[in-house]
Amino acid sequence: MKHTEERPYADPEAAARKLVEIAASVEAVQDGRIYIERINAPFLFKLTGSGSEFGAGLKHAIERGWLQLHESGTYVKLMPSSEDLLARK
């Protein structure tokens, strides 16, 4: 008997891919900047991901070179390597 349901974004790789997908669908404001709340809100509220899943996914996407987080933490930029990821979808 299972008492908990499977979390689709418990795997950092899956969460990172979804964050890149969300970031690609958001219009950048200036110099390719995407405000962090523009990817945070859909992930947390529409997809019902958790804060720890968001953090792990963001960290994974940065480590893989898919996203670049500004030192202030207020925005991210899609990196060229993320285009290959999106093309495979």
PyRosetta script that sets phi, psi and omega in degrees:
from pyrosetta import init, pose_from_sequence

init()
pose = pose_from_sequence("MKHTEERPYADPEAAARKLVEIAASVEAVQDGRIYIERINAPFLFKLTGSGSEFGAGLKHAIERGWLQLHESGTYVKLMPSSEDLLARK")
pose.set_psi(1, 130.8)
pose.set_omega(1, 177.6)
pose.set_phi(2, -96.8)
pose.set_psi(2, 134.5)
pose.set_omega(2, 179.1)
pose.set_phi(3, -104.5)
pose.set_psi(3, -10.5)
pose.set_omega(3, 178.0)
pose.set_phi(4, -128.3)
pose.set_psi(4, 153.4)
pose.set_omega(4, 177.7)
pose.set_phi(5, -94.8)
pose.set_psi(5, 157.7)
pose.set_omega(5, 179.0)
pose.set_phi(6, -68.8)
pose.set_psi(6, 138.0)
pose.set_omega(6, 177.1)
pose.set_phi(7, -98.2)
pose.set_psi(7, 117.4)
pose.set_omega(7, -176.3)
pose.set_phi(8, -65.0)
pose.set_psi(8, -23.1)
pose.set_omega(8, -177.6)
pose.set_phi(9, -110.8)
pose.set_psi(9, 19.4)
pose.set_omega(9, 176.9)
pose.set_phi(10, -67.1)
pose.set_psi(10, -28.1)
pose.set_omega(10, 175.6)
pose.set_phi(11, -81.0)
pose.set_psi(11, 121.7)
pose.set_omega(11, -179.2)
pose.set_phi(12, -57.4)
pose.set_psi(12, -32.6)
pose.set_omega(12, 178.4)
pose.set_phi(13, -63.2)
pose.set_psi(13, -46.1)
pose.set_omega(13, 179.5)
pose.set_phi(14, -65.1)
pose.set_psi(14, -42.0)
pose.set_omega(14, 178.5)
pose.set_phi(15, -64.1)
pose.set_psi(15, -42.0)
pose.set_omega(15, -179.8)
pose.set_phi(16, -64.0)
pose.set_psi(16, -43.0)
pose.set_omega(16, 178.7)
pose.set_phi(17, -62.2)
pose.set_psi(17, -40.8)
pose.set_omega(17, 179.5)
pose.set_phi(18, -67.6)
pose.set_psi(18, -38.9)
pose.set_omega(18, 177.8)
pose.set_phi(19, -63.6)
pose.set_psi(19, -40.2)
pose.set_omega(19, 177.6)
pose.set_phi(20, -65.3)
pose.set_psi(20, -40.6)
pose.set_omega(20, 178.0)
pose.set_phi(21, -62.3)
pose.set_psi(21, -43.9)
pose.set_omega(21, 177.6)
pose.set_phi(22, -64.0)
pose.set_psi(22, -45.3)
pose.set_omega(22, -179.3)
pose.set_phi(23, -61.1)
pose.set_psi(23, -36.9)
pose.set_omega(23, 179.7)
pose.set_phi(24, -69.1)
pose.set_psi(24, -25.7)
pose.set_omega(24, -178.7)
pose.set_phi(25, -86.5)
pose.set_psi(25, -10.9)
pose.set_omega(25, -178.3)
pose.set_phi(26, -93.3)
pose.set_psi(26, 139.2)
pose.set_omega(26, 178.1)
pose.set_phi(27, -75.8)
pose.set_psi(27, 127.2)
pose.set_omega(27, 178.1)
pose.set_phi(28, -72.6)
pose.set_psi(28, 148.0)
pose.set_omega(28, -175.8)
pose.set_phi(29, -91.6)
pose.set_psi(29, -43.9)
pose.set_omega(29, -176.0)
pose.set_phi(30, -157.5)
pose.set_psi(30, 131.3)
pose.set_omega(30, 178.7)
pose.set_phi(31, 52.6)
pose.set_psi(31, 33.0)
pose.set_omega(31, 179.4)
pose.set_phi(32, 78.1)
pose.set_psi(32, 12.8)
pose.set_omega(32, -178.4)
pose.set_phi(33, -77.0)
pose.set_psi(33, 134.3)
pose.set_omega(33, 175.7)
pose.set_phi(34, -123.9)
pose.set_psi(34, 116.0)
pose.set_omega(34, -178.9)
pose.set_phi(35, -61.0)
pose.set_psi(35, 137.9)
pose.set_omega(35, -174.0)
pose.set_phi(36, -58.4)
pose.set_psi(36, -34.7)
pose.set_omega(36, -179.6)
pose.set_phi(37, -68.6)
pose.set_psi(37, -18.9)
pose.set_omega(37, 177.8)
pose.set_phi(38, -73.1)
pose.set_psi(38, -21.4)
pose.set_omega(38, 174.4)
pose.set_phi(39, -105.2)
pose.set_psi(39, -25.3)
pose.set_omega(39, -179.2)
pose.set_phi(40, -68.9)
pose.set_psi(40, -49.7)
pose.set_omega(40, -175.9)
pose.set_phi(41, -60.6)
pose.set_psi(41, -49.7)
pose.set_omega(41, 178.5)
pose.set_phi(42, -61.9)
pose.set_psi(42, -37.7)
pose.set_omega(42, -179.2)
pose.set_phi(43, -65.5)
pose.set_psi(43, -44.8)
pose.set_omega(43, -176.3)
pose.set_phi(44, -77.4)
pose.set_psi(44, -39.7)
pose.set_omega(44, -171.0)
pose.set_phi(45, -101.9)
pose.set_psi(45, -39.4)
pose.set_omega(45, 178.3)
pose.set_phi(46, -80.8)
pose.set_psi(46, -42.8)
pose.set_omega(46, -177.3)
pose.set_phi(47, -93.8)
pose.set_psi(47, -4.3)
pose.set_omega(47, -179.2)
pose.set_phi(48, 53.2)
pose.set_psi(48, 37.9)
pose.set_omega(48, 172.2)
pose.set_phi(49, -75.8)
pose.set_psi(49, 162.2)
pose.set_omega(49, 179.0)
pose.set_phi(50, -96.8)
pose.set_psi(50, 167.3)
pose.set_omega(50, 177.8)
pose.set_phi(51, -63.0)
pose.set_psi(51, -39.2)
pose.set_omega(51, 179.1)
pose.set_phi(52, -69.3)
pose.set_psi(52, -34.4)
pose.set_omega(52, 176.2)
pose.set_phi(53, -67.4)
pose.set_psi(53, -38.8)
pose.set_omega(53, 176.8)
pose.set_phi(54, -62.2)
pose.set_psi(54, -47.7)
pose.set_omega(54, -179.6)
pose.set_phi(55, -61.6)
pose.set_psi(55, -44.1)
pose.set_omega(55, 179.8)
pose.set_phi(56, -67.2)
pose.set_psi(56, -38.5)
pose.set_omega(56, 178.4)
pose.set_phi(57, -67.2)
pose.set_psi(57, -41.4)
pose.set_omega(57, 178.7)
pose.set_phi(58, -64.0)
pose.set_psi(58, -45.4)
pose.set_omega(58, 178.5)
pose.set_phi(59, -60.3)
pose.set_psi(59, -42.5)
pose.set_omega(59, -180.0)
pose.set_phi(60, -64.9)
pose.set_psi(60, -43.1)
pose.set_omega(60, 179.8)
pose.set_phi(61, -63.7)
pose.set_psi(61, -36.0)
pose.set_omega(61, 178.2)
pose.set_phi(62, -69.7)
pose.set_psi(62, -44.4)
pose.set_omega(62, 179.4)
pose.set_phi(63, -62.4)
pose.set_psi(63, -36.0)
pose.set_omega(63, 179.9)
pose.set_phi(64, -79.1)
pose.set_psi(64, -10.6)
pose.set_omega(64, 179.2)
pose.set_phi(65, 83.7)
pose.set_psi(65, 20.1)
pose.set_omega(65, 179.5)
pose.set_phi(66, -86.8)
pose.set_psi(66, -33.4)
pose.set_omega(66, 178.8)
pose.set_phi(67, -130.0)
pose.set_psi(67, 152.3)
pose.set_omega(67, 173.6)
pose.set_phi(68, -120.7)
pose.set_psi(68, 124.4)
pose.set_omega(68, 179.3)
pose.set_phi(69, -96.7)
pose.set_psi(69, 129.1)
pose.set_omega(69, 176.7)
pose.set_phi(70, -67.4)
pose.set_psi(70, 150.5)
pose.set_omega(70, -177.3)
pose.set_phi(71, -59.5)
pose.set_psi(71, -24.8)
pose.set_omega(71, 177.9)
pose.set_phi(72, -76.9)
pose.set_psi(72, -19.4)
pose.set_omega(72, -178.9)
pose.set_phi(73, 80.3)
pose.set_psi(73, 7.4)
pose.set_omega(73, -176.3)
pose.set_phi(74, -90.2)
pose.set_psi(74, -18.1)
pose.set_omega(74, 178.6)
pose.set_phi(75, -151.4)
pose.set_psi(75, 162.9)
pose.set_omega(75, 175.8)
pose.set_phi(76, -125.2)
pose.set_psi(76, 164.5)
pose.set_omega(76, 173.4)
pose.set_phi(77, -129.3)
pose.set_psi(77, 141.2)
pose.set_omega(77, 173.2)
pose.set_phi(78, -74.7)
pose.set_psi(78, 133.3)
pose.set_omega(78, -179.9)
pose.set_phi(79, -95.8)
pose.set_psi(79, 156.7)
pose.set_omega(79, -179.2)
pose.set_phi(80, -55.7)
pose.set_psi(80, -31.1)
pose.set_omega(80, -179.9)
pose.set_phi(81, -66.4)
pose.set_psi(81, -19.8)
pose.set_omega(81, 179.6)
pose.set_phi(82, -74.2)
pose.set_psi(82, -20.9)
pose.set_omega(82, 178.7)
pose.set_phi(83, -63.2)
pose.set_psi(83, -38.3)
pose.set_omega(83, 177.1)
pose.set_phi(84, -64.3)
pose.set_psi(84, -40.1)
pose.set_omega(84, 179.0)
pose.set_phi(85, -62.5)
pose.set_psi(85, -43.5)
pose.set_omega(85, -178.8)
pose.set_phi(86, -71.4)
pose.set_psi(86, -32.4)
pose.set_omega(86, 179.0)
pose.set_phi(87, -67.6)
pose.set_psi(87, -30.2)
pose.set_omega(87, -179.7)
pose.set_phi(88, -73.3)
pose.set_psi(88, -16.3)
pose.set_omega(88, -176.4)
pose.set_phi(89, -67.1)
pose.dump_pdb("model.pdb")
